[in-house]
Amino acid sequence: MSHPAIAGIPLVLGGNVFGWTANRDTSFAILDAFYVAGGRMIDTADVYSAWVPGHRGGESEAVLGDWLESRGVRQDMRIHTKTGMLAPGGGDPSLYDPQRIAHSLQQSLDRLRTDYIDLYYAHRDYTELSASDIVAAFTGAAEGKVRAFGVSKFSAARLEAVLSASKASGGMAITALQNEYNLVSRADYGLDLQAICTASGVAMLPFFGLANGFLSGKYRVEADLGKSVRGMRLQQLIVTGKPMLAAMDQIAAETGASHAAIALAWLRHQPGIAAPIASATRVEQLVQLIESAALELSDDQVERLSAVQLG
């Protein structure tokens, strides 16, 4: 799929961990390995990682900006970032005031040490705002500083609305969608959104491609939840997701591929998906993510995974 913010292997490296569960040195090692492997797309946001005590947001962008500058690779990379959630509780429609967008964008540019963003997202929808107001606000605030626009966590109806508003006004052309979607969570990219994306040429770049690590296969019993700071988010999945892990076990035996690679490869087979987003806190984890870019599942394997009924 031709898109100004899509390049390299079909994988977007998630930057939510930079400056949080991956310190600066580890983040640099992961980024170096990603670049050497042909990775060219990195996803971050101004709110990463404001949820950590003592953090204010922007930590991920700052680490990424340091890496881009120190390695001299900005022109090679496609940097994706977002605005719209860096507020107490993450829910404030005034974040989409044009002046606030312009301020947030400039702060992101400063932290990333660049003068343009390859893909800039409205990080969440505020349904109390009209689609035309959102389009107008981003269009005016980001002129000359953004090469492509996207939206995240938008429903089918709202995506259609912003696409129509953009076409009517000639403003902020939406070329990407970022919603949650993976083998065990498919509600936020249903058939309606898939149809819109494929018909309009909107590239879907799903987040939580590994379901907070569950689809790596390392969380199977209650005792495994302590392996990660995000482990407790998986308490329900270790019960309901057992049938999916069983199916993945079979395909891992058939292909020799890791569970993480299988999960991300399955995403690439879904309508409208240009590349999944996944993060790594160690270089060893990144190896499995990179593996997914070259893994080709058979139609039968894709169908078997798609047909699994969760417990």
N, C-alpha and C positions, 0 to 999 in steps of 0.2 A: 504494500500500500504506500503510495507516494504521499509524504507528509513532511513539512519542514522541520518537525521536531523528532522524527524517527530516523534512526541510522544505526549501522553496525548490526550486531547479532540481535535476534528477536527477544530481548530481555531488558527490562528497565530495573536498574539497581535502586532499591528503596533506601533513602537516606534518613529515615526516621531514627535509626540507631546511632547515627554519628553524633558524638558528644554526649551520648547517653550510655547505652550498654556497650558501645564500642568507643574507647577513648581515642584521643587524637592519633596516637601512633598506630593503633589497630585499624582505625578508619583509613589512614594513609596506606597501610599494607593491603587492605581490601580494595581500595580504589586503584592502587597500582596493579594489582592482579587482574582486576576487572578490565582495565585499559589494555593490558598486555594480551588478554584473551579476546579482544575485539569489541568489548562493551563500550558503547558510546552514549547511552542514555541514563541519566540519573534523576530520580524524583525526590524532591524535598518539599518543605513548606515553612512559612514564617513561624508557625506555631510549634514546630519541633524544637526542643522538647519542653514546652512550658509546663507540662504536668509533673515534672520532676522537682522536688523541693529545692529551692535555691536557683532554679532556672527561670528565665523570663521569656523564652522563645527566641528563635534565631540561632540556637547553638549548632544545629545541623548545617545551616547555610554557612555559618562562619567557618566550620571545619572544612566544608567543601570548597569554599572560596580560597582558603589557605592552600589546599591541595592543588586547585586549578592554577593558582599563581605560581606556586613553587615548581610545578611540573611543566608549566608553559603550554598546556594542552587545551586552553579554552576554545580555540577555533575548531578543535576536533570533536568536542562534546556537545550533546544536546541536553541542556539543563532545564528541568521542569520544576516549577515551584508554584505555591498557592497562597492565597490570602482569603480571609473571611472567617477565621476561627480564633484569632489571637485577641481574645477578650475574656473577662471573667465568665466562666461557664460556657464559653465558646458560642454563645447565641446572642448576637447583637446585630440587627439589620442595618444599623447605621455604619457598620463596617463596610458596606457597599455604597457609602457616600463617595462621590468622585474624589473629593479632597483626601479622604482617608485611604482610598485605594492608591492614589498617587503617592501618599506618604509611605504606605506599606511597601509599595513597589520600589521606591527609592531606597528604603532601608534594606530590602532584599538584595538589590543591586549592589549596595555598598558592602554587605556581608559577603556576597558571592564574588566581589571584586571584578565586576563585569559591567558593561553598559547596555546589555540586552538580555532578555530571557527568551529561550527558544519556545517554551510552552508555559503559559500563565493561566492558572485555574481559578475560578470561583470555587472555593474549597467546600462550600455547602450551599444549599438552596435556602432562601428566605421567602417562603410562599406569600408573606404579607407584602412583598414587593412585586410589582408587575415585571414581566419578562422584558418589556421594552425599557424600563428603568434600569434594570441590571445591565442590559446591553449598552445603553447610553453611557452609564457610569464607567464601565470598563473601557469602552471605546475612547472616551475623552481622556481618562486618566493615564492610559498606557500608550498613547500615540507615539510611535517612533522607538519605543523601548521593548516591544513584545513582538515576536515573529509569528506566534500562533496562540489561539485561545482555547481553553477547555473548561468544562464544568465537572464537578464532582458531587456525588450523592444527589443527583437529580432524577426525578421520576420520568416516565415516558411522556406524560402530559406536559411536564415543565420543559423537558428537552425540546419537544415539538414547539412549545411556545417561544423559547429563546431562539430557535432556528428560524422561525417565522419572523420574529421581531428583527433579527439580524438581517434577514433578506429584505425586509421592508425598508429598513433604515440605511442599509449599506454599511452598518457598523460591525463591530466585534464578531467576526465569523467564527462560529464554534466548530472546531475540527477534531476535538477529542472529548471523550467521556471517561471519568474515573469513578467507578462504583465497585463495591465489594462483590467478588464473584470467585468461587472456587468449587471443588468437588463436593464440599459439604455445606455450601451456602450459595444458593442460586437465585434467591428471591429478588435481589436488586438488579439483576440483568436478565429479566424474563423475555419471553418471545416478543412482547411489544417493543421493548428497547432494542432487541436484536434486529427487528425489522426496520426500525428507524435508523439505526447506525449503518446497516448495510445499504439501505436505500439512499441515504444522504452522504455517505462517504465519511461518516464520523468514526474515528479510530477509537475503539474501546481498549483501555489500558487498565485492567482490573487490579485492585489492591487486595491485600490479604490472600495472595495466590496460594500460600501454604497454610492458610487458616491459623495464623499465629503460631505456626510450627507444627500443628497437629499432623498435617499431611507429610511431614518428614518421616513419620512412623516411629518417632522416639517417645511419644506419649501414649502409653497403652493401659497403664494401671494408675491408681491414685498416687502411688509412691513416686511416679515419674514427674508429677506436677512441679516438684521442687527443682527441676533441672533448669528452669528459666524464670526470670522475673515476670514473664507473661503466662506462666504455667497455669495459674489459678483460673485464667479465662477459659481453660479447656476442660473444666470439670465435667460439664455436661457431654462434651464430645467424646470423652473416653468411654462413655456408655453408648451414645447414639451412633458414633462413628465407627464402631467395630466392624460392621459389614463392609464399609469402604476400605478400611485397612486390610481386610481379608482379601478383597478383590485386588488391591494394589500389591499385596504379597505375591499373588499368583503372577501378575504381570512383571513384577521385579524378577521372579524366577525365570520367566520366559525371555526377558530382555537383558538381564544383568544390570539394569539401570537402578539408580537409587529411587526411593519413594518421592523425594523432592523433585527429581527430574521428571518422573512420570506425571506428577500433579501439574507441573508447569507445561509439559508437552501437551497434556490433555487440553489445557486452556487455549493453546495455539490452534487447536482444531475447531474451536467454537466460532460461530458466525460473528463477524465484525471485529474480532480481537486481533490487534496488531502485535501486541507483546504483553506478557504479564509483568507485574511488578513484584519483586521479592527482595528481601533484605538478608544480610548475613552479618553476624557478629564476630566471625572468625574466617580466615582465609580458607580453612578446610570446608566450611559450609558453602562458601562461594563456588568451590569446585563443583559441587552438585548442581548449583544453579546454572553454571555455565554448561554443564553436561546436558541440561534440558534443551538448550538451543539447537543441538545437533540430533536429539532423539526424535525419531519418527515412529510413532505408534501406528499399528495397523488399524484399519477401519473396525475390525472386530474388537480389538482392545479398547478403542475409544467408545464403542457402543456398550461394551460390558461395564465400563466405568460409569457411563451416563445412566445405565439402567439400575444401578445399585439403589436399593431402598434403605434409608437410614433407620436405625432401630428406634 
